[in-house]
Structures are given as C-alpha cells and as structure tokens.
Amino acid sequence: MSLLADATALIQQKIAVFPVRPDKRPAIKGWRKKATTDPKQIKEWFSDDRYGIGVPCGKEQDLVCFDVDIGHTDDPVRISKLQDFLVKWANVADDGYVLRKTRSGGYHLIFGWPENGKPPRRIMPKLDGIVDGFYFVWSMPDGSYTHVRGELADMAMAPDEMCKVLERDQFGDGGSLMSEDAAHEAMWSDGDAGIRHDALLRMTHDWSVNHPEDSVEKWCDEFSDWFTDIYGDRIDSDRLEALLEYDVPDERGELYRAFNGVSITPDRANAMLEAAGEKLRAAGKLNTPPMAQVAQVAKHQDVVKKMRGEFEDIDLNELLGIELADIDWIVDDLIPAGNLISITGPSGAGKTRFNAALMSALSTGETAKLGLPPADRPIRTLYIANEERTEDVKRRLKAAAKLNGFTGEMLITVRGKEQGRFSLVKNGELMQEKVDGLINIIKERDIELAMIDPVVTLGIEDENTAASVDVAMEALQAVAAATGACVMFVHHSPKDRTSPEDALRGDSGAWRGSGVFYSSLDLGLTLMPWLPEECHDRNRGKEMRRRWKNMVRNHQAPKYVVLDSAKERENEGLRSTMFEIVGQEVRSGGRKIGAMRYVSEAEAQSNASMLLASASEVDEAVSKEWARVMVDELGEGQHMTSLVKIAKMLDKKKPLGWSSGDSKDEKLRTDRGTGKAIMEHIGPPKNVSGWWVSLETRGKGIWCHVSKVS
C-alpha cells in the first residue's frame, strides 16, 4: 500500500496520525496537537511519500504499543527475554492485537487502551510501553515497517497482567538498575545499543538524585554537556545524538524520556516544594520562613534532646549492691543477642557455605554437629544475600542439611539478589525507611540472627573511609538494638600474597578497609584456609604451602577451613573449629556442590601429613627421571640452552610426571607454568646414578651443568 492509502486506512478507524521524517523524528512542531483524522490534511502530508506515518498513543486514541526492540541489541540473553515476552503475549492475547515488524527487526504489539490503569513506560531493557505523550512509527516510504497480523477493528484492550509488569527502579533506590561501574564501562567501551540504553537509565537516575532541586529541562541541558565531555569520543556521532536528544515542550527524545521516568525521591519532592515556596514568598503571598530554616531549627532541637539521653550517671556504691545480668547468649560464645558481630575471610574460603551450614544447624538447634557450642533450642534466621540468588541459597542449605543430618524446625528467611540489591545507605546517608522496614520484618518473624552478605553491598561507597563505613555500622547497630536480634555481617580480608594463607587467623587486621568495621563489633570471627604444620616449617614451609595448595586445587587433598575468634564478647571466646568442604548432591544423581562438615584438627593434620609425604616421594621420583633426560640428551659438561629445548627433550622421552601437551615453540615461550615446573624439579643439583645435574637461569638462557659425582 502507498503511504496515503496506509494513512487513510488508519483515519477510517478514527486514529489520528502525523508525518515523521525518515529518521523517525516528527516532521512538524507540536505533533501531538496537530495529529489529525482530516482527509485533506492527510492527503497533503502523504500523497508524495515524503514522510512516514507517526501514530500518537494514549487514552484518547485508545491505543498502546509495546515496542520490542530485538534488533537493537547483540546480547543473546536480552534477545531471548524479548522473544519470550513476544511469544507469551502473542499467545495470551490471541487475535486481539495488531503485530507489525519494525525497521530494526523488532516488533510493535498494538492493543487498545487498558481498562484499569495504564501500562508502564519502561518494562525491561529494550522493551518500552509507548503510552500517553509518545508515539510509534506505523510505516515508512521505504516499506521497512511491515504488517504481520491482526486488524485494528478487531483489537482488544491490553491484558491487565501485561500492564502490571514492574517498571524499572520501582522503589526509587536504583536497585533494579545496572551498577554505576557497569554503566561507565558500557559507555566507555561503546557497548551495544541495549546496554547503552540501560547505562543511560543508571546515569540519569544518579544525576537526578545528586541534583534534586533541578528541573527536567536543566537536567537534560547540563547532563548532555557533562556526558559529551566524558564519553563523546567513545560513541559514534549518530548514537551520541540519539542518546542526548531531548525536546521538553514536545516531551520526546531518549534523554528526556530517561529523566522524565526517574522516581520522585523525598529529596526531590522537598526541593520542588521549596522552589514553589520561594516563588510565593517572592510574590509576597507567603510569609513563613524557608523550609531549610525550619528544618535546621528542628534538627538542632532534636540533636540536643537526643544527646541528653545518651549520658548516664553511675553510682559505684549503688553498683556494688546490685546483681548485674549475664550476657544474653543465643549460642554461647558465638551469637550474643542484640549485638553486632562479623565473620571475615578471603575469597573462596567458604563464608557462604559456612552461612548455609550455620543456618541449617540453627534451624534444628544442632550446632554441636558442626563442632560449635550447643544451642539450647531451634533458632530462626534471616539471610540477606546480595550476591546470591535465592535458588542458589536453597541448594546450599539443602546440601548442608543432607551432609550433616539437619532436619529443620524453624523457618529460614532469605532475600536473594534477584530482588535487587538491598541497601541501608544511599549517597552517604542512612535510609531510615529501609532500616525501619528491616526492623519490622525481624520483629514480625521472631528472627534471632540476621545475616548480611556481604556488608559492602549495603551502600558503602568507600570501605577504606571511616565516615562511609560508619553510616552502615550505625544502621546495623540500630537494627540490633531495636529488635534484640544478633546482626552478623560478612566481610572480606585483605589480600597478601607474601604471607601464608592463614596468616590472619584470629587477627584484628582480618577486616579489610577502615578500622571502623572491627571497632564497631561486639564479637568478630575469622574463617581462613587451614594449612598443615608442614606449611609453617622454618626451612621448607614455602615449598610445602605451594605443594599443599596445588594438591587442594587438583582435588588430591581435602579443602579445610578453620573458624577462630578475633574479638570476644566475654569469656575465653570461641575455640578454633575446623571444617572440611566436601561435595554433596542436592538431588539424586545431580551435580555435587560444596558443603561444610565438622572435622577435628588432629584428623585433618594426620591426613595432610600422609598426603604430603606421599607427594614428596612422587616429586623426588619425577625430579630424578627428568634429570636423567638431561644426562642422556646433553651428556657431561656445561651447556647453554633454553626451556623450549629442554621441554622438547622431555616431550621426546616422556618421563614420569611430564604432560606438556602441545610443545610448539610459541606456546612454550608463553607458558610460564611449564618453565616453572622444569626449574622446580631439576633446578637444584640432583644426584642421578652417579651424575650431578643442575639448572640455573643466565640472562635469557638456561645454564645446564652435568658432571660425574666425585
């Protein structure tokens, strides 16, 4: 059909249209008001196929369009989700919609206006709900928009469930948006259109939070300058123009839509009220003082009142005459009620697995099975897993329960990362409404232990800055004080490649970042990799640590971890407790996942000593066989060669323990592991059946010395 015939068919259905240029932008100013069903105007616009047809959406038009932009992304996961959405609603709605294919390869699903409410503008990345004040392209002169199915006359209202899909950033805290770092990386590396779209949503959200007093127009104007300075030379000019396009009067352009969709935060609402008040005061219609002045006076009075209640006078004579209550332990020496505690350790130590084991044990009250002090009752726990999905936590809990024989009497409450990041701090300020909400949940469910994993995800901007960390610690202490529950957070220990892996066992320095983490605690625990006694030997410790680490990595030795007290609430503190991480099925015949069980240190040491001794014998045999190759191939004397040549000799003879695989020169030059193995096994002098063999590095070569034993 010609554009004129296409437009005529639309206006016969009482659908107003307007002209758009080939770049999809309106060809006229004030397109919303000038969109028409007048045949004369339609003929003037579309008789010569200069323009495409734009269709405004909204209640008056009885139209809403769901824009599925499959053609604007290269991400297979995103494409799959968009296709799933398309198929689902194409099936549910049956024939009650119109489906058209877009120029980019995406689709427009066009429905009648929903009966209840209105659809969200932004449903998921690269899926928009085109609603009031926006438009979509129906067709273009080049025929790039085509009809797939459905007739306007048969079109039904958009299903309610389709319109209830959550908008991005539902709670106004940025929780459903990509991270700030990911947004920067997406723009800096000029990622695909879909990812850049997500990044723009993150950046406009943050800009609005940091400039709550500004209007949308000012946001657009200043943000576009800032963005161009930072990313202008990283993004092609057409895409940059599309990202930063905005038209406030006509309410269009990607940047305008992003800013217009940000949530109304309390700070922004207050700024808007303050701006309105200033206008009234300037006109002489309002005599009250500015809100900032009122708030400052009220804040001053509240601070003075609060401080008075923070100071307590203690009479020593009176104190000597009364009995003081003991500490209220939920589990002796491990979980004190109403306190703030923490567990820390390096990545990979098994902190999440320990959490699962602890929650499983507490649910039944059988903590003694983990070698921990016995609980006198089952205990209900809460786990906020900001880096784990709930389904993964379930698997860890089941693995721990099956391995240790826990059955569970109390419920375990979990909030996974699929719900969006749970934060208590935003822009360095305490989010009091979130703190209050967490307090209510803990009280409603009678939770006695609340776990946060990891603590840095609560909104801590810089874990090395005391002021930044202090706000988060204040939030957790407030939760513990208000609920009587013990609050435990998980943290990471510093990385130190120069010291043994267990160097920070029970050490106050095990909490990475600001000292506020440790000083805020009532009780602190470390979970560190366990090393056998041989790994601390004065002469061979380094070699033994390397050997033990390789054996654990290659599943030739068990992986042990150890729990220690670093800060005690009182008494002697928790005794060291050993755990072994073993594989445990969570379904019959399924893949095994890691779970923890208690093991005595004596048993672990005995097992480790036996394995290390066996490994030493194998290493000695390997060293002698490799050295024998040097004798056979090089003969007596001093030789300058290279690791590549030595590797080829070993490839040829294939002695015990040699498995280099590919011996191409290029691979061996870049394979540091091969060279390291050769130097470790043959480097020091070896006595091989009456011959001394040794290797040393000399510049870029290897000096080989083969001589008879004197």
N, C-alpha and C positions, 0 to 999 in steps of 0.2 A: 504494500500500500504506500501511496505518497504520504508525505508529512501532512498535507492538508486533509486527506481522507482520514488519516490516523487521528488528527486533532478533532475533526468533525464527529467521528465516532465517539470520542470522549465527551464532547459537549452535549451530544444527544443523550448521554447518561447523566446530564446535569453536573458534569465535572469541569470546573474552571481550569484553564491552562494558561501558560505564558511562554515566551520564547527564551531559549538558552543558547549560548554560543557553543561552538564545537568543544571548548574546554570545560563545558558543563556549567559555566557561570551565567547568571541571569543577563539577558541582553537588554533589559530595561531597568531603570531605577524604580524602587517601590513596587517590586513584582508581586508582593502579597496582595496589595490593594488593587493592582491592575490586572491580575489574573481574571479571565473572563470566559463566559459562555456565549458571547456575542458573535454570530457567524461572520459579520462584516469584518470585525477586528481579527478574527481567526484567519480569514482569507488574506488580509493584508500581511499578517505575520508569516504565514506558512505556504503561500502559493508558489514561491520560487525556491523552496527547500534551502533557504539560507540558514535557518535556525532549527535546533532540536526542540522537543516539547518537554516543558517542565510542568510537574503536577504538584501543587501545594497539598500538604496533608493536614489533617485536623478534624475536629468535630463537625465544623460547618460543611466540609467536603464529604464527611462520612467516610474518611479514608485513613488508613495507617499502613505504612510499608515497613517490613522488616528487611533490612539490607544485609545480605550475607556476602561479604567481600572475600570470597575464596581466592579470587585472582590477585589479591593484594598482599599475599604472604607466601613465603617459601617454607615456613615451619610445618613439617608433616603433622605434628601433634595438633597445632591450631587448625590446620585444614581438616583433620579428622573430626575435631569437635564441631566445626562449622557444618560439615557434611551430616554429622549425626543430628544436629539441630534441624537441618533442612529436611532430612528424611522423616524424622519424628513428626514434625508438624504438618508435613505434606500428607502423611498417613492419617493423623488425627483429624485434620480439617477436611479430609476427603476432597470434594469438589468445590467447597465453599470459599475459594480464593482464586486469585489470578497469579500466575507464575511467569516472570519474564527474565530472560538472560541478559546480563549487563555487558558492557564493552570489555570489562576486565576479566570476564569469565565467571563472575559471581552471579547471584540471583536476587531478584526482588520478589518477596512474598507479599501480596497486596490483599488486605482484608478491609471489611467495613469497620467503622469505629467501635471499640468495645463498649459493652453496655455499662460495665462497672469500672469506674476509674479510667486511667489512661496507661498505655504501655510505657515502660522505661525508655529513656533515650538511648542509653548505652547498656547493652546486656552483657556482652563479653567482648574481648578484643576482636576487632574487625566484624562485629555484629551490632548494628545500630537499629534502634527503633525510631523511624522517622515520624515525628509527631507534630504537635502544634508549632507553627512558625518555621517549619522546614519543608523541603521539597525533595522529590526524586525525579530523575530523568526517565521519561516514558520511551522516547525514541529519538534517533538522530538521523540526519540526512544520509550518512554512510551505511545505514542499516545495521549498525553494530549492536543495537538493542533489539532483541527478537522475542516473539511471543512463544511460550512453551505450552501453557494450558490454562483453562478457566476463562469464564466470561464475566464481565463486570455486572451484568444483570443478575447473575446467579450468586454473587459474592455474599458470604455470610460475615457476621461480626467476628473479630479476632477472639479466639477462645480465652476465657479468663485465665486459665493456667499458663497460657503462653505469655500473658501480660504480667504475671506475677514473678517472673524471673528476676532475681535480685539485681539491682543496679550496682555498678562498681562503687566501692567506698561507701557502703550503706550507713556506717556509723560515723563517718566524718573523720576517722583517725588514720586514713591511708592504709588500713590493714589489708585490703584486698588489692592494693596496687603493687607493682614491682618495687624492689628496693631502690633507694637513691643511687647506690653504687651501680646497680644493674642499668638504671636509666641513663646514667652518664656513659657507661660502656656502650650501650646500644646506640646512642647518638654519636659518640666519638668514633665508633667503628663503622658507622653508616650501615646499620643492620637493615633487615627487610622492612617493608612498609608497615606491616602489622606490629612489629616490635617497636619501631619508632613511634607509632601511634600510642602504644602503652607507655612508652617513656615520656611522651608529652603529657599524658594524664598525670603521671607521677610528679613531673616538674611543675605543672600548673597548680596542682594541689599544694605542693610545698610553698610555691610563691604566694598563693592566697593566704596560707597560714602565717607566713612571715610578714605579709603586708595587709593585715585585716582591715585597715582603715581606708584602703583604696577602692575605687570603682572598677567595674569590669573593663571600662574603656582605658583607664590608667594602667591596669594590669596588662592589657594587650599591648599598649604602647611601649611601656618600659621593659616588659619581658622580651618583646621581639628584638629590641636593641641588645639586651644582655645575651640572648640566645645567639644572635648573629655574631657577636664578638667571640663567643666561646666555640661555637660549632659551625659557623658559616663556611669555613674552608674544608669541612669534613663531609658535607652533604651536597649533592648535586643541586644546581640552582633551581630547577623546576620543583623538586621535592621540598626544598627550603621555602620557596614561595608558597607552596601549598600548606606547609605546616604553620607558617606565620601569617597566613591570610586571615583578616578579620574585617567585619563590617558591622559595627554596633547598631546603627539605625535599622539595618535590614536583618540583624541577628543571624549572620551567616559567617562562614569561614571556619576552618578547623580550630584555629586558636580561640576564636570567640566561643565556639561550642564547648571546648575544653574548660575554659574559665567559667562559662555560664552554668556548667554542670557541677562545679565544686560545691561541697556541702556548706551550709551556714553554721559555722562554728560559734561557740559562745563569744570568743574574742571579736569575730566579725560582726555578730549581732550587736554587741556593745559599741563597737566602732560606728556602726550605722546609726544607732540611737544617739550617740554623742554628736555625730555630724548633724543630725536633724535638730538636736537641741541647740547647737551653735547657731544654726540658721535662724531659729526662733528668737534666740537671745539677741542676735544682731538686728533683728527686726523690731525689738522691743516688746515681743509678745511672751517672753519667758524670763522670770526674774530669779529662778532657782540657780544655785551655783552649778558649775560643770560637774559631770558625773565623776571625773577623775579626782576632783577636790573632795567630793562627798566620800568616795571610796577610800581615799587616803586617810581621812579623819577616822572612819570606821575601822580601818585596818590598824591604825595606831592604838585605838582603844582596845581592840581585840588582843593585840600583842601584849599590852600591859596587863590585861586581865589574865591571860594565859600564863605569863611569867610568874605572877603572884602564886599561882597554884603549883608551880614546879619546884618550889623551895620548901623543904620540910625541916623543922626543928626537932632534934633528937636529944632527949634527956638520958644521959648514960645511966644514972641511978635507976630511972624507970625501966630502962632496957635490961638491966641486970636482974630485975624482979619479975620478968615475964618469960614465957616459953615461946620461942620462935619456931615457926613451921618448917619442916624439911622441904627440900626442893620437890616439886611435883613431877616425878618421872613417869612418862608414858611407858618407856622401856629404860630400865636402869642404865646409866652411863652412856646412853645412846640418844634418846629422844626426850628432852625436857619440855613439859607443857608450857605454852605461851612464850617460847624462846625463839631466837633466830639462830639457825645452825647452817652449816655448809659442808659439802663434800667436794673435793677438788682432786684433779689428777690430769695427766697428759692425754692427748687424743689417742683413742684406741685402747685405753686402759680398761674399759668396760664399765664406765659410770652408768650408762643407760641400762646395761644388763643388771648391774647391781640394784638400780632403782626397781626394776621389774621383780627381781628376787626378793627385795625388801618388802615391796607392796604385797606380793603373793604370800609371804610369811606373815605379815601383819594381818592380812585378811582372815587368816586362820588362827593367829596368835601363836604360831610355832616358830618364832625367831631362833630358838635354840638349835633347830635343824641347820641353820646357817652358821653355827658357831658363835652367835651373838647372844647377849643377855636375854633370858627368857621374858616374854611378855606375859602379863597375868590375865589377858583377855584378848579377843579379836579386836582389831583397830581399823577404823575406816580411814582411807587415804584419798587425797586429791593429787592428780598429776597433770601439770600444765606443760605439755611437750611442744615447745615452739619450733623444734627441728625434727619432729617425728609425726607421722600420720597415725591416727587412732588405730587403724587396722594393723599397723606395724607394732604398736604398743600391745595390742591384743595378742599378737603372735609371741612377743617376748614374755608376756605374763603367762600364757599357756605353757610355753617351753619351761619356764622356771617352776611352774606348778607341777608339771609332769615329772621333771627331773628330780624334784625334792619331795614329792608326795604331798603337796599342799592341796587342800580341797576348797577352802574359802567359805567363810561365813558372813563376812561384811563386804558390802559393795565397794568397788574401786571406781572413783570418778576420774575421767580422763578428758582433757581438751587437747586435740591434736592440731597440727599446723594447717590442716585443710580448712579450719575455721578462720584463718587469718592470724597474723602474729598478735599475741596477747601482750599488751604494753600497759605499764602503770606510769610511765614518764613520757612526756612529749615536749620537745624543744627545751629540755632542761627544767620543765615544770611538772609538778605532781598532778596526775589526772585523778582528782578526788572522786569523780563519779565512778571510775573504774575500781578504785580502792574500795569504795563503799559496796559496789556490786560484788566484788570478790568476798568481802566480809559477809555479806548476806548469804552467798552460796555456801560458804563454810559452815555458817550457823544453821542454815536450813537442813543440811545433810549430816550434821553432827560429825564433821570431819575433825580428826585429831592431828593429822600430819598432812600439810600442804607442801607439795614439791614443785619447784620452778626449775626447768631445764631448757637451756642454760640461762643464767641470770642476765647476761649482757643483752639478751633479746628483749628485755623489759622496756627498752627505750634509752639505755645508757649510751650517750653519744661518744664518750671517750673514756674507756675503762682505766686510763692512766691519770685522769684528772679527778682529784678528790671531790670537787664540787659536783661533778657529773655523777659520780658513784653514790655520793651521799644522799641524793634525792631518792634513788632506787632503794637504798637501805632504809631510809625513813619510811618509805611506803610499806616494805615488808615488815618492819618492826611495828608499824601501826596495825597491820593485819593480825600479827601475832598477839598484840596487846588487846585488840578488840574482840578476838574470838577465843582466846585461851588455847588455840591450836599451836602446835610447833610448826614453824615455817622453815623449810630447808631449801636452799638453792644450790644448784650445780655450777661449778666454775672450772676453768682450765688452769693448769700450772704453767709456769714459764718454760720455754724451750731452751735446753742447754745441751748441745752435742758434745761438749768437752767432759761432762761428768757422767757417772753411771746412771742408768735409767731410774734407779731407786734412790738417788741422792737426796730427794726432798721428802722422803718418808717421815711423816710426823713433824714437818718443819713449817714454821710460820711463813716462810718465804714461798710456800707452795701455791699461794693465791696470786695469780698473775695480775699485774696492773697496780692500781692505787692501794696503799695500805689500809684504806677505809674498809675494803672488803673484810680483811681479817679483824680489824679493831671493832667492827660492828657486831661480831659474832659473840654468842654465848658459848658455843661449842663448835669445834672445827675438826673435820676428818679428812685424811688423805687416802686416795686409792691409787696405788702405784704398782707398776710391774714388779714382780718378785724376781730376784736374782739369787742363784745358789751361792754358797760360801766360796766356791772356787772362783767366782767372778770378782771377789774382793781380795784375792791373793796378791800379796805385795809385788811379786815378780811376774806372774802370769795372768793377772786379773784382766788386763785389756784383751788378751788373746782369748780368754775363757768367755768374756762377755760377747765378743764377736761370734764365737762358736755357738754359744747358747742362743743368741739372737737368731742366727741362721737356722738352727735346729727348730726353734719355735716357728719361725716363718715358713719353713718347709714341712711343718707338721710332723717332725721327727721327735719332738719333745712337747709335753703339755704346756699350755699357757697358764701361768699362775699370776695372781694379783694379791695384794695384801692391803688390808684396811688398818689404819693407825690413827690414834688421837694426836692432834696437833694443838688443840686448845680444849682444856677440860672445864666443864661447868663446876664441878666439885669432885671430891673423892680422888681416886687414882686415875680415873679416865678409862676409856675402853682399851682392853688388851688387844694386841695385834691379832688380826683374824685373816686366815688365808682362804682363798677361793681358787678353784680351777674352772676355767672356761671350757666347756665341752659342747659338742653338737647334740642337739635334741630335736627329734621330729615333733612337729605340731599337728600333723595328720599322718595317718597310716601310709607308709611308703613315700611320704613327701620329703622335700629337701630339709636337711637339718640346719638349725640356726643356733647361734651361741647362747648358752645359758650358764649360770653360775651354781656351783655346789661347794659346800664347805670341805676343806681338806686340812689335815694337820701339817704344820711346818716340818715336823720330823719326817712324815711320809713323803712330802714334796722334796726334801733335801736328799733323802735316800734314793729316790727315783732319779733325781737330777744327777747325782754323783755317778750312778751306774751308767746313765746315758752319756755323760761327758767322758767317762773313762773309755767307753766303747768307741766314741767318736775319735778320741785321741789315738787309739790303736789303728783305726781306719786311716786317719790323717797321716800317721807315720808310714803306713804301707804305701799310700798314694805318693808321698814325698819320695820314697826310695825308688819306686817304679819310674817316676818322672825323671829323677836324677839319672837313672840307668839309661834312659833315652839319650841324655846329654853325653854320657860316656860313649855309647855306641855310635852316635852320629857325628860328634865333634872330635873325639879322640883326645889324647893328652895334649896339654898346652893351654895358652891363653888366647881367647877368641873374642873379637868384637862382632856382635850380631844385632838382631832386633827381636822384639817379642813376636812379630809376624812370622819370622823364620822359625823361632822356637815352637810356635803354635803349629806350624806346618809339620815340623818333626813329630810333634805329639799326635797330630792327625794321622800321620803315616803309621805310627807304631800302635796308637790307641791303647795306652797303658790304663791300669786301673784308675777310675775316677775321672778320666778325660772324656768330655762330651761337648766339644766346642760347637758342634753342628756345622754351620757354614764357615769355611776357612778362607773366604775371599779377602784379599788384602784390605779393601776399603772397610769391610765390616770389622776386621781385627784392629785397624787403626782407631776406630771409634768405640770399640767395645772395651771399656776400661775394666769391666769385670773379669775378662779373660786374662789381661795382663796382671791384674791384682792377684788372681789365683796362682798364676805361674810364679810370681815373686814371693808369695807367701809360702808355697810348697818347696821351691827349690832355692830361694834366695840365700838363707843361712847355709853354711857348709854342711854337706850331707856325706856320711861315710857309706859308700855302696860297694860292698865286696872288695875292699882294698883300694878304692878310689875316693878322693875328696872331690866334691862338685859344689861350686857356689856361683851365685849370680849377683852382680851389682850394676846399678844404673850409672852410665858415664855419658853425660850430655844427653843426646837423643838416642844413644845406643845402649846396648847391654853388654857388659864385660863378663865373659864366662871363663872360669878357671877350673880346669880338670887336671888333677895330679895324683900320683900314687901316694898311698899312705906311707909315711916314713917310719 
